[in-house]
Structure formats: structure tokens, C-alpha cells
């Protein structure tokens, strides 16, 4: 029996933004926001994508959804290559992949009622008549923890957590298989964050959803993710199951990230890893390993040879010469 195709399969995906200048606006270089990432997500699985601000993780999510056109690479959703589809052909596939944005208020139309916002996907795809649409929207409100009588309210009348629930309801409207969640709880209070995260988990169990969960909060990522990918300067430098990565990170950058995360128990705190210097510009990345200018364990080979993301112990992937 053939193995089922991954829900999401990304191969060598790149997004380079041109740097232009002069009277003729000629290209003078490129910002390598996403610089050759590859990953897979199965149905019912959550892949956490973490890294410093500016590492390219949000851009990666937008390119995967083709909200931004990729420079090169391949994105397959349920086995279908969407990277080269025309706008018309892509429209039918968009219903299978949805997004939950970081700022729930900025992603909602302030002039539309909550019910109209959640009903919009049904209208765009002509899926049901007005009566059935009303019933489906009411059911979605209940599924995400909102009352159906809230459908007549406007976004400003909701709290931050309620607005994010509204964004999740809209994402669920077309029964997608994949949801890209781009920092979905970073703008919320800590108590509300836990409620929204638990909602994501329960919806995944109920609907067999696959998540690409983009975040910088390692505690949130550890709670929700089955596997974690760590990005640095547009590239994935480590990818492993969540427990293995948090227990024994391989890449020096991952070690530094985890050591910087606050831990309430002094006995469980990691030894602090101090990174020297600033993050290099993605327009002018260093030669060899992009991390060698800040890595406390760098040696001569790191400056000249670019390490590839390759399998290490226990099936984990890391891009580091220390483990060759």
C-alpha cells in the first residue's frame, strides 16, 4: 500500500527581494529572506517554526501560501504543486490552506459584522444559500467558543482573544487541511494565550488539521508542536521532534535560543550561551556557515564551507559541521 502524500511538502523554497536604487531603479542586490528551506507536515501534525525576529519565518509562511510569490522552489499541498498554478487555478486550491494572522484586529474588516466576516469565504466560493450560510456561521461561532448572537457585532466590540477566535472561525469556514498560524497569540494576554492555544489543539484533534505554527515564544511552541524547525537568516538550521530538540539541542544557535528562554525553576536552567555581535544582514550574509560570525564554537571550516541540513542521530536534522 502506497504511503499517503504529506499534507504540505516544501522543497528548496526561496524568496529574494531585489534591492533597487538610482534613477532607473536598477537592482543592486537581493535580500535573501527565505534562502532554500525544505520541510514536510503530515495531516494532524503541528510543525513549529521558530527563530529571532527578522529570520524569515513569517515570510516563509506567506510564500508557502502564495500570498507572496516565491523566487524558486516547490510547494505541494496534498500532493498538488501550487507554485506554478495560474491565479484562476490557485483559487480552487486556496480553500484547502488558510491563515490565522498575528494581529486579529488588523486582519478583520472593521466595517463588516462578525457574521459577515466569517460568511465571506462561503460567498467567495458560492457554497451555499443565505439560510444555510447563516446556519454554518452560527455553528462555527459555537465551535470556536463564541455565541451565535455575537454575529451582529463589529470587530471593535470584541476583546483581543475573541477577535482571534473570530479569525480562527473564518479560517475554518472552508474546511481546510492546512492552517498557517503566524504568531497567533503573541498579541494576546498570557491568560488568553492559553485559551487560544487549547482551542488550536482541540480543533486539530477534532478535524485532523495540519498546522505550520510560527512563533518566537518557545514555551508556546513546546506545548503545541510535534516537531520544531529552527530558522536563522532565512535557513532552517535544525529540525527535530519537540522533546528531543528541547532536551538536547544540537545546533549552537538552537542552544542559545533555549538558554535565553526564562525557566522558573533554577535547577532546570540551562547554561547561558552568549552570542557575540549582531545578526548579519540577509542582503550580505557571511560566507560559509551564516552563523559562524556569532557562534562560540566556530572553527576554520565554518568560515568557508556552508553546512547542509543533513540527518544526525535519531533521525534529527542539523546544519552544523560539529557533528560530521
C-alpha angles and dihedrals in degrees: 000000000000118000114251116254115254116261089235126018120180121184126189092330116186136181118184121179116209119238107218132188146155130053093300093045091234121181111260098176143319138264106225097212093162112021112185110317126174127189144146134214124193126207111281092017131119120210113193116212114200139170144117122305109281096025092119102253097127091045088051091055092050093048091050089055091042092238079130120033114244122238091218142331135074134279118189122187113193089344096308118119104227098174095089102032119124118247091258094049091045091055093071091050096048091077088067094057125046138172137225110203130217098241109049094191096051091049095054127078104246091203095056128076119246090251092052091049093054092041094054096087090054090052093047091055097035092232104150145001124264096268095049090043090057091051093049093049091050090051091050091051090054092045092058095042101263126123118246090232087065089072092091094054126098124235094256089061092063130079120243093262092048091050090053090050086052090053090050091050090053091050091052095049096094095041096245124191095212129046123185107206109196109198089317097175104030093097093051133088115263094250091050091046090063092052093050093045090051088050090054090050095048092047090051092052092047100042103026091238125177116221133200096198112196115194146136096211104095093194091059092045092051091051098050107027131089091192133013131214118198118210128201124176095342097315136094107241099177137016124180144134111288098248094049094046095050093042098047117005113196106196116073090229092055089048090053093048094051093044090055093054113100115248119192094210111073091203091060097047117119124232107269114252110208115210116206124218133003130301107274119244114266086222091061108025119182121262119260113005108013090218098053094095090065102026116112090205099048119133135182097284092056091064096057109025124062110222116226125223099257137162117276131173117335094009094295121144125225136163101217135115091215091082100047 
